[in-house]
Each structure stands twice: as C-alpha cells, then as structure tokens.
Amino acid sequence: MKKFVAIFLVIAMTVALFGLMAFAEDTNIALGKNVEVEMTEGTGDPNMDVGFWDKNYLTDGIVPENETGVFNHLGWYAGTTTQDGINIALTIDLEAVAAVSKIDILPQKFLTGQSAPSDFTVAVSADGSNWDVVGEIKDNAGEKTEPFSFTAGKDARYVKVTVTKASAVADTSYFYSGFGEIEVYGTVKSDVVVDNTKKEVFTCEQGGIVWDGNYWLSNDTSTGRATVTNGIVINPSAAVEGIGVVNFWASNPNNTDNPSAAATIKISVYKYNKDYATSKAGGAVAEGAFTSAGDNNLNEAFDVEGTNCRIKSYNGTNTGIMIVPNTALEAGQYLIEIAETADTSAEPKDHYLVIPMTQEAWPNEKAAYYMNGEIDNGITTRIGVIFTDKGELLDVDLDLTTVDNPPETIDNPPETTGEEPETNVQTGDAAVAMFAVIAVLAMGAAVVFMKKKAF
C-alpha cells in the first residue's frame, strides 16, 4: 500500500512539474519591454508617434478597437515613400536570456489589419549581434485578424522584426506599415543587470494626444486661453543635448472647413530652484519658438535659431519640436515650459495647440507636471530627453534648492492616488504558484513514504 502511495505521489509530482513548465512557457516576456526602431533603407518616418501610434505600444499589452472620437494606443505605424526597397527593424530587448518558444505578432484592429507589412522577417539573438531567423512572411495582403505566429525554440535576449516591404495601404505621402502588438512567449533563463541608461528617454512611454479643452494651449486672448502653460520638471542623470515633445497638434475646431491652423509653440528651459516661480525668475537657460504651418505638424522639418539654442523638429524626424542648447545641459533638475504665444492680430483667434499628454495618474517620480504654474497630478506630458551619450531620468525633488537660500515647502506637492495602474495579465502566475505548491508537497510526501519500510 505504501509503495502504491509513493508511486502515486511521484506521478503527481511529475505532472505538477510538467504543468509548471507548461504554464511558465505561456508567459509573454515582452510585456512592458522597450522597443527600438531603425530604418536603414528607404525614406519616411519609421515611427509615426502621433498619439495613436508609437513603437512602445507594441509591448503595452493592448490591441484596442479603433473607436471614433476615442484615443487609443493602436500600436506601431510607419510611413515610407515607396512600398519596396525599405528596411525597418523593430528590436525588443527582453532584458535577460530566455528560452523563447514562440512569437506572435498581432495586427492592428485599425483598418482590420490591412496595414500589416507585405514582407517581413522575425529573428532572435542572444547577444544582439548574431541573429537566427525564425520566420518570414511574403506577399501578405488584405484584411488580417489572426496573429502571425512563429515557433522559435531558441535561447535569446533580443527579438527583431524587419520590414522589407510595406503594405498596399497608402496615400499621397506614404505607404504604411503597422502592427498592433508583439508577444514573445518563453521562460527567463538568467537574470542580468540591466543598464537603464539610454541615448533617448521619456517621462512616460504611454503619453498621447488629449482631446480636452481644459488642457489645450491657445493663442486666443479673448477667452484667456492664451495664458495657459504646461510645465514639466525633470532630473536627467547626465549631460543633455536636446529636450522636446515628439509631436503636437495645431487645430482650428471652430471652423468646419478645417483650414490649416498655424500655431506658434514656445519652449523654454530653466534651471530648477525651489519652486516653479523661483525657477522662472532665475531666467531661461535657453528658449525659442516655431510657428507650425499645418494642422498636425506632420512632415514639417524645421531648424530655427533661438536664445542660446536652436529650435528643431524632434530628433531628426518631421514631427514634434525640440530645443537644442548651444552648450549641452549638465546633469541636474530643469523646468521645461511649453506655451503658445499670444496672437494680437485681428479676430477670430481660434487656434488651439495640443501636446502629447495623458490624464492618467503619475506613473512614477521621474517628472512633476504643472498647468499654469500649479501642480496638476491629473496629467502626464510626454517629454523626450536626448543625452549627449547615455543617461536616465532620476527621481525629481521639488524641494531642491540650487542656491544658498534655505529650501521652502512646496504649496501644492504631488498627490498619490494609492491605486495601481491597470494592466493586462498575460501570465499563468496563479496556476504556476498552484503547481509549485503541489510539486513541493508531493516531493516531500514521496520522500517520507520512500523512507518507510515497504511491505
């Protein structure tokens, strides 16, 4: 009888361990990981981060419906001037070597997946240099609702999707390529010390256009909207060569004919000292302005002179705006202020400037956000910081004094909601825990019974 029980427990233990392995392999280890994009062939925009799309929406765990009038993170989108002769690489760093079992690439629900590229390959690498191709798609066309699924069976830390031919979806400017999500399934084999420093970092990865008049900047002096400013305090760890927003939207909502809505966006950088007002009183380290010619700042490259800086389209793209100081900013805390300059010309003054924000609670302490000089923890503005080499954003200290005066208490300190952000669960955590407990108990019981004398 004891032999029977011991054998039964060994079988239970084996089943539990196999179950544990199976569930562990079902973990999407790409969730929340950083995505880099690079275009080495062709011309256009390899990452059209215009609010609805961004490279890091590929690993945010959601593939939403495209609802009219509702902002959604639809996924990644690229535009190229030709359909063929392109090479756009999307690379995910899993931050540790993993046994990768499969890779699923989900099409966007926008346009029913028709923007999925015609030709692309999927490759994995353990070191980021030597790549094994695990899948290839040729001549994809039409609507796509099911994932592109690839079996890997490789140890890898990096996953790269390389687009070599765009979809047939096109307009007068571009042929388009888009994915909704990239999921990488497997088990982590080794933990590594992750270098969090990067050439380019953001105050938040999920910022998008907010269609809320309370947060619009405007040149309309008749309504008082021209006084609205948006401020952000950041604390870069190393020397900075550029700061800005990846895109902005100039709109004329009061005109049904939808003409171009020129907007003058001004960006200023101050050394942070004690509070918002004191920082501004110290004078701008650098500032400048640019007048956008079109409705949405797309395909609008510019480079104009400012005070102690140049004002350019963001990081070599044809979108957004960035301030590039003549001398790199040293590490430390800075106040970035964005405004639309007042328009004193004839009526009507109905231009509105919208910049990338989200009305979610602050995701971290890497930045503090202000509206009209007052702390506003209901918004998050997506600010990009480009280092001269590499760096990261450190926690901000709003009580920091950069002169010899004693620190003062901030009147409106940031508030915390006490709520954790909602995420999509894509792991079998509960099941893994259950199987682990069963396995341990079964193993212990088996050892006890096997030590007993059999009859």
C-alpha positions as CSV (number, residue, x, y, z in Angstrom):
1,M,0.0,0.0,0.0
2,K,2.8,2.4,0.9
3,K,4.5,1.6,-2.4
4,F,1.4,2.4,-4.2
5,V,1.0,5.7,-2.4
6,A,4.7,6.6,-3.0
7,I,4.3,5.8,-6.8
8,F,1.1,7.9,-6.9
9,L,2.9,10.8,-5.3
10,V,5.9,10.6,-7.6
11,I,3.4,10.7,-10.6
12,A,1.6,13.6,-9.1
13,M,4.9,15.4,-8.6
14,T,5.9,14.8,-12.2
15,V,2.6,16.0,-13.6
16,A,2.9,19.1,-11.4
17,L,6.4,19.9,-12.6
18,F,5.4,19.4,-16.2
19,G,2.4,21.7,-15.6
20,L,4.6,24.2,-14.0
21,M,6.9,24.2,-17.1
22,A,4.0,24.4,-19.5
23,F,2.4,27.4,-17.7
24,A,5.8,29.1,-17.4
25,E,6.3,28.9,-21.2
26,D,3.0,30.7,-21.7
27,T,4.3,33.9,-20.2
28,N,4.6,36.9,-22.5
29,I,8.1,38.1,-21.5
30,A,8.0,41.0,-24.0
31,L,5.2,42.8,-22.0
32,G,6.4,46.3,-21.0
33,K,9.8,45.9,-22.6
34,N,11.5,48.6,-24.6
35,V,11.3,48.6,-28.4
36,E,13.9,50.3,-30.6
37,V,13.2,51.2,-34.3
38,E,15.7,51.9,-37.0
39,M,15.3,52.5,-40.7
40,T,18.5,51.7,-42.8
41,E,16.9,51.7,-46.3
42,G,14.1,53.9,-47.7
43,T,12.8,57.3,-46.7
44,G,10.0,58.4,-44.5
45,D,9.0,58.1,-40.8
46,P,9.8,54.7,-39.2
47,N,7.9,55.5,-36.0
48,M,4.9,57.7,-36.5
49,D,4.4,58.6,-32.8
50,V,1.5,60.9,-33.4
51,G,-0.5,59.9,-30.3
52,F,-2.4,56.9,-31.6
53,W,0.8,55.1,-32.6
54,D,4.3,54.5,-31.1
55,K,6.9,51.8,-31.1
56,N,6.4,51.0,-27.4
57,Y,2.7,50.4,-27.9
58,L,3.9,47.1,-29.4
59,T,4.6,45.8,-25.9
60,D,1.9,47.6,-23.8
61,G,-0.4,44.5,-23.7
62,I,-3.4,46.0,-25.5
63,V,-4.7,45.9,-29.1
64,P,-7.8,48.1,-28.8
65,E,-10.6,48.7,-31.2
66,N,-10.4,51.9,-33.2
67,E,-13.3,53.8,-31.8
68,T,-14.3,57.1,-33.4
69,G,-13.6,60.0,-31.1
70,V,-11.7,57.9,-28.6
71,F,-8.0,58.0,-28.1
72,N,-6.4,54.5,-28.2
73,H,-2.9,53.1,-28.3
74,L,-3.4,51.3,-31.6
75,G,0.1,50.0,-32.0
76,W,3.1,50.9,-34.2
77,Y,2.9,52.7,-37.5
78,A,5.5,53.7,-40.1
79,G,5.2,55.6,-43.4
80,T,7.6,55.2,-46.3
81,T,7.7,57.0,-49.6
82,T,8.0,53.7,-51.5
83,Q,6.5,50.3,-50.9
84,D,9.6,48.3,-51.8
85,G,13.3,49.0,-51.1
86,I,12.8,49.6,-47.4
87,N,14.4,48.1,-44.2
88,I,12.8,49.0,-40.9
89,A,14.0,47.0,-37.9
90,L,11.9,46.8,-34.6
91,T,14.1,45.3,-31.8
92,I,12.8,44.2,-28.4
93,D,15.2,43.8,-25.5
94,L,13.8,41.1,-23.2
95,E,16.4,42.2,-20.6
96,A,17.5,38.6,-19.9
97,V,18.3,35.5,-21.9
98,A,15.2,33.4,-22.2
99,A,14.1,30.1,-23.8
100,V,11.8,31.6,-26.4
101,S,9.2,29.1,-27.5
102,K,7.1,31.3,-29.9
103,I,6.5,34.8,-31.2
104,D,3.1,36.2,-32.0
105,I,2.6,39.4,-34.0
106,L,-0.9,40.8,-33.7
107,P,-2.3,43.0,-36.5
108,Q,-3.9,46.3,-35.6
109,K,-7.7,46.4,-35.4
110,F,-7.4,49.8,-37.2
111,L,-8.3,49.1,-40.9
112,T,-8.9,45.5,-39.9
113,G,-5.2,44.8,-40.0
114,Q,-4.7,45.8,-43.6
115,S,-1.7,47.9,-42.7
116,A,0.4,44.8,-41.7
117,P,3.5,44.8,-43.9
118,S,3.6,42.8,-47.1
119,D,7.1,41.3,-46.4
120,F,8.9,40.9,-43.1
121,T,11.2,38.5,-41.1
122,V,11.4,37.6,-37.5
123,A,14.8,36.8,-35.9
124,V,16.2,36.2,-32.4
125,S,19.6,36.7,-30.8
126,A,21.3,36.0,-27.5
127,D,23.9,38.8,-27.9
128,G,22.3,41.4,-30.2
129,S,24.9,40.6,-32.9
130,N,24.3,37.1,-34.2
131,W,20.8,36.5,-35.4
132,D,18.7,33.4,-36.2
133,V,15.7,33.9,-38.5
134,V,12.8,32.0,-37.1
135,G,10.1,33.2,-39.5
136,E,9.3,35.0,-42.7
137,I,6.2,36.5,-44.3
138,K,6.0,37.2,-48.0
139,D,3.2,38.9,-50.0
140,N,0.8,39.4,-47.1
141,A,-2.2,41.5,-48.3
142,G,-5.7,42.3,-47.3
143,E,-7.5,42.2,-44.0
144,K,-5.8,40.3,-41.2
145,T,-7.4,39.5,-37.8
146,E,-5.4,36.5,-36.6
147,P,-1.8,36.7,-35.3
148,F,1.3,35.9,-37.3
149,S,2.7,33.1,-35.2
150,F,6.2,31.8,-35.3
151,T,7.9,28.9,-33.5
152,A,11.3,29.9,-32.1
153,G,12.8,27.2,-29.9
154,K,15.9,29.3,-29.3
155,D,17.7,30.9,-26.4
156,A,17.5,34.7,-26.9
157,R,17.5,38.1,-25.3
158,Y,16.6,40.1,-28.4
159,V,13.8,39.8,-30.9
160,K,13.9,41.7,-34.2
161,V,11.1,42.1,-36.7
162,T,12.5,43.5,-40.0
163,V,10.0,45.0,-42.5
164,T,11.3,45.0,-46.1
165,K,8.0,45.8,-48.0
166,A,5.2,48.0,-46.8
167,S,1.5,47.2,-47.1
168,A,-0.6,48.4,-50.0
169,V,-2.3,50.9,-47.7
170,A,-1.2,54.3,-49.0
171,D,-2.0,58.0,-49.5
172,T,-0.3,60.8,-51.4
173,S,2.6,60.8,-48.9
174,Y,3.3,57.3,-47.8
175,F,2.9,53.6,-48.0
176,Y,2.1,52.4,-44.4
177,S,3.2,49.5,-42.2
178,G,1.7,48.7,-38.8
179,F,1.4,46.1,-36.1
180,G,-0.8,46.1,-33.0
181,E,1.4,44.0,-30.6
182,I,4.4,41.8,-30.4
183,E,4.2,38.9,-27.9
184,V,7.2,36.8,-27.1
185,Y,6.5,33.6,-25.1
186,G,9.1,31.7,-23.1
187,T,10.9,31.4,-19.8
188,V,13.7,33.6,-18.5
189,K,16.9,31.5,-18.1
190,S,19.1,34.0,-16.4
191,D,18.8,37.3,-14.6
192,V,21.1,40.1,-15.8
193,V,22.0,43.5,-14.5
194,V,20.1,45.8,-16.9
195,D,21.7,49.0,-17.9
196,N,18.9,51.5,-17.7
197,T,20.8,54.3,-19.4
198,K,19.8,55.2,-23.0
199,K,20.5,57.8,-25.6
200,E,16.8,58.8,-25.5
201,V,14.4,58.5,-22.7
202,F,10.8,59.8,-22.0
203,T,9.0,61.0,-18.9
204,C,6.3,58.4,-19.8
205,E,6.0,55.9,-22.7
206,Q,2.3,56.0,-23.0
207,G,1.5,59.7,-23.4
208,G,-0.9,60.5,-26.2
209,I,-2.9,63.4,-27.5
210,V,-5.6,64.6,-25.0
211,W,-8.7,66.0,-26.6
212,D,-9.8,68.0,-23.6
213,G,-10.2,71.8,-23.8
214,N,-9.0,72.1,-20.2
215,Y,-5.5,71.1,-21.3
216,W,-5.3,72.9,-24.6
217,L,-2.9,75.8,-25.1
218,S,-4.2,78.6,-27.2
219,N,-3.4,82.0,-28.8
220,D,-7.0,83.2,-28.2
221,T,-6.6,86.3,-26.0
222,S,-10.3,86.9,-26.0
223,T,-11.0,83.8,-23.9
224,G,-8.0,83.9,-21.6
225,R,-6.7,80.6,-23.1
226,A,-3.5,82.3,-24.2
227,T,-2.3,82.3,-20.6
228,V,-2.3,78.5,-20.4
229,T,1.2,77.0,-20.0
230,N,2.4,73.4,-19.4
231,G,5.4,72.8,-17.2
232,I,7.5,69.7,-16.5
233,V,10.3,69.2,-14.0
234,I,12.9,66.6,-14.9
235,N,16.1,65.3,-13.4
236,P,18.5,63.9,-16.1
237,S,21.5,61.9,-14.8
238,A,23.9,63.1,-17.5
239,A,24.6,65.8,-20.0
240,V,21.6,66.6,-22.3
241,E,21.8,67.7,-25.9
242,G,18.0,68.1,-26.6
243,I,14.6,68.2,-24.9
244,G,11.2,68.3,-26.5
245,V,7.8,66.7,-27.4
246,V,7.6,64.1,-30.2
247,N,4.6,65.7,-31.8
248,F,2.0,68.4,-31.3
249,W,-1.4,69.1,-32.9
250,A,-2.5,72.6,-34.1
251,S,-6.2,72.7,-34.5
252,N,-8.9,75.1,-35.6
253,P,-12.1,73.4,-34.1
254,N,-14.3,76.5,-34.7
255,N,-14.0,76.3,-38.4
256,T,-15.9,73.5,-40.1
257,D,-13.8,73.9,-43.3
258,N,-10.7,72.6,-41.5
259,P,-8.2,75.1,-42.9
260,S,-4.6,75.0,-41.8
261,A,-4.3,76.2,-38.2
262,A,-0.9,77.8,-37.7
263,A,0.3,77.8,-34.1
264,T,3.3,79.3,-32.5
265,I,4.7,76.9,-29.9
266,K,7.3,78.2,-27.5
267,I,9.6,76.0,-25.4
268,S,11.8,77.3,-22.6
269,V,14.3,75.6,-20.2
270,Y,15.0,76.9,-16.7
271,K,17.4,75.6,-14.0
272,Y,15.1,74.3,-11.3
273,N,15.3,76.1,-8.0
274,K,12.9,75.7,-5.0
275,D,9.6,76.1,-6.9
276,Y,8.1,77.0,-10.3
277,A,8.1,80.8,-9.8
278,T,11.6,81.0,-8.4
279,S,12.9,78.8,-11.2
280,K,11.4,81.1,-13.8
281,A,12.6,84.2,-12.0
282,G,16.1,82.9,-12.5
283,G,15.8,83.4,-16.2
284,A,15.7,80.8,-19.0
285,V,18.8,78.8,-19.8
286,A,17.6,78.5,-23.4
287,E,14.3,79.2,-25.2
288,G,12.8,79.7,-28.6
289,A,9.7,79.4,-30.7
290,F,8.4,78.0,-34.0
291,T,5.3,78.7,-36.0
292,S,3.7,75.5,-37.4
293,A,2.2,75.8,-40.8
294,G,-0.2,72.9,-40.8
295,D,-2.9,71.2,-38.9
296,N,-0.9,68.5,-37.3
297,N,2.9,69.1,-37.5
298,L,3.4,66.0,-39.7
299,N,6.1,66.2,-42.4
300,E,7.2,69.6,-41.2
301,A,11.0,69.7,-40.7
302,F,12.5,72.9,-39.4
303,D,15.6,74.4,-37.7
304,V,15.4,78.0,-36.4
305,E,17.6,80.0,-34.1
306,G,16.5,80.6,-30.5
307,T,18.2,82.2,-27.5
308,N,21.2,80.1,-26.6
309,C,19.8,77.2,-28.6
310,R,18.2,76.1,-31.8
311,I,14.6,75.0,-32.2
312,K,14.2,71.9,-34.4
313,S,11.8,69.2,-35.4
314,Y,12.1,66.4,-32.9
315,N,15.3,64.3,-33.1
316,G,15.7,64.3,-36.9
317,T,12.1,63.4,-37.6
318,N,9.5,65.6,-39.3
319,T,7.3,65.7,-36.2
320,G,7.4,67.4,-32.9
321,I,9.6,70.2,-31.5
322,M,12.8,70.1,-29.5
323,I,15.2,72.6,-28.0
324,V,18.9,72.0,-28.7
325,P,21.0,74.2,-26.4
326,N,24.2,75.6,-27.9
327,T,26.0,74.1,-24.9
328,A,24.9,70.7,-23.5
329,L,22.9,71.0,-20.3
330,E,24.7,69.5,-17.3
331,A,23.1,66.8,-15.2
332,G,20.5,68.2,-12.7
333,Q,16.9,69.3,-12.4
334,Y,15.3,71.5,-15.0
335,L,11.9,73.1,-15.5
336,I,10.6,72.8,-19.1
337,E,7.8,75.2,-20.0
338,I,5.6,74.9,-23.2
339,A,3.3,77.6,-24.3
340,E,1.6,79.0,-27.4
341,T,2.4,82.7,-27.8
342,A,-0.5,85.1,-27.7
343,D,-1.9,86.3,-31.0
344,T,-2.7,90.1,-31.1
345,S,-3.8,90.1,-34.7
346,A,-7.4,90.5,-35.8
347,E,-10.2,88.2,-34.8
348,P,-11.0,85.4,-35.0
349,K,-8.4,83.9,-32.7
350,D,-9.4,80.3,-32.7
351,H,-6.2,78.3,-32.9
352,Y,-5.5,75.6,-30.3
353,L,-2.3,73.8,-29.6
354,V,-2.5,70.2,-28.2
355,I,0.6,68.4,-27.0
356,P,1.1,64.8,-26.0
357,M,-0.4,64.1,-22.6
358,T,-2.4,61.5,-20.8
359,Q,-4.8,62.1,-18.0
360,E,-3.8,59.0,-16.1
361,A,-2.2,59.3,-12.6
362,W,1.5,59.9,-12.5
363,P,3.2,56.7,-13.3
364,N,6.4,57.4,-11.4
365,E,8.5,60.1,-9.7
366,K,10.7,60.8,-12.8
367,A,8.9,64.1,-13.5
368,A,6.5,66.6,-12.0
369,Y,3.8,68.3,-14.1
370,Y,2.2,71.7,-13.9
371,M,-0.6,73.6,-15.6
372,N,-0.4,77.4,-15.3
373,G,2.4,77.1,-12.7
374,E,0.4,74.9,-10.4
375,I,1.0,71.2,-9.7
376,D,-1.5,69.1,-11.7
377,N,-1.2,65.3,-11.0
378,G,-4.1,64.5,-13.3
379,I,-1.9,64.8,-16.4
380,T,1.4,63.4,-17.7
381,T,3.2,65.2,-20.5
382,R,5.4,63.0,-22.7
383,I,8.7,64.8,-22.8
384,G,11.7,63.3,-24.6
385,V,15.2,63.8,-23.3
386,I,18.2,63.1,-25.6
387,F,21.6,62.7,-23.9
388,T,25.0,63.6,-25.4
389,D,26.0,60.0,-24.6
390,K,23.6,58.0,-22.4
391,G,21.7,58.6,-19.2
392,E,18.4,58.1,-17.4
393,L,15.8,60.2,-15.6
394,L,16.2,60.3,-11.8
395,D,13.5,61.0,-9.3
396,V,12.7,64.7,-9.0
397,D,13.0,66.6,-5.7
398,L,10.6,69.6,-5.7
399,D,12.2,70.9,-2.5
400,L,15.6,71.2,-4.2
401,T,17.4,74.5,-3.7
402,T,20.1,75.3,-6.1
403,V,21.2,78.5,-4.4
404,D,22.3,79.2,-0.8
405,N,18.8,80.1,0.4
406,P,17.1,77.5,2.7
407,P,14.6,75.2,1.0
408,E,10.9,76.2,1.1
409,T,7.9,73.9,1.3
410,I,6.0,73.5,-2.0
411,D,2.4,74.7,-1.6
412,N,1.0,72.0,-3.8
413,P,3.0,68.9,-3.5
414,P,2.2,65.9,-5.8
415,E,-0.5,63.7,-4.6
416,T,-0.7,59.9,-5.0
417,T,-3.8,58.1,-5.8
418,G,-2.9,54.9,-3.9
419,E,-4.1,52.9,-6.9
420,E,-2.0,50.6,-9.0
421,P,-2.3,51.1,-12.8
422,E,-4.4,48.6,-14.5
423,T,-2.5,46.1,-16.7
424,N,-3.4,43.2,-18.9
425,V,-2.5,39.9,-17.1
426,Q,-0.8,37.7,-19.7
427,T,0.8,35.1,-17.4
428,G,-0.3,32.0,-15.6
429,D,1.0,33.3,-12.3
430,A,-1.8,31.7,-10.2
431,A,-1.5,28.4,-12.0
432,V,2.3,28.4,-11.7
433,A,2.0,29.0,-7.9
434,M,-0.5,26.2,-7.6
435,F,1.6,23.7,-9.5
436,A,4.7,24.7,-7.5
437,V,2.9,24.1,-4.2
438,I,1.6,20.7,-5.4
439,A,5.1,19.8,-6.6
440,V,6.8,20.6,-3.3
441,L,4.1,18.9,-1.2
442,A,4.2,15.8,-3.5
443,M,8.0,15.7,-3.4
444,G,8.1,15.9,0.4
445,A,5.5,13.3,0.9
446,A,7.2,11.0,-1.6
447,V,10.5,11.2,0.3
448,V,8.8,10.4,3.6
449,F,7.0,7.4,2.2
450,M,10.0,6.1,0.4
451,K,12.0,6.1,3.6
452,K,9.4,3.9,5.3
453,K,9.9,0.2,5.1
454,A,7.8,-1.3,2.3
455,F,5.6,-4.3,2.9
